[in-house]
């Protein structure tokens, strides 16, 4: 991979959004495991779902813009070797899709784990209330 591939603002947007999402995911996972209240995390869980869902969409945007740039360069005839231009342009375009999915899939798994932790905590609280405030065995 060439270093020019990192001269793409969409790759940087995916990276920054992914890092912010992972930071929030791990923060709320640690809070859930420590028994923190669910009221504060509720809105963040939904927000995280939206942020994570934006990662592959940004990758798709990068693919579309990369392909448009490639076809524009081909229409100008800037390069005599059209096959090399096309293959390198498509490779650069698909890199954003791959990067977006690579950031999103593990985040979706962590998000599912976070939701499981808070659902289990809510179930435990409901059982304690139903048993009269006593801890369930």
Buried (B, 14 or more C-beta within 10 A) or exposed (E): EEEEBEEBEBBEBBBEBBEEBBEBBEEBBEBBEEEBEBEEBEEBBEEBBEBBBBBBEBBBBBBBBBBEBBEEBBEEEEBEEEEEBBEBBBBBBBBBBEBBBBBBEEBBEBBEEBBEBBEEBEEEEEEEEEEEEEEEE
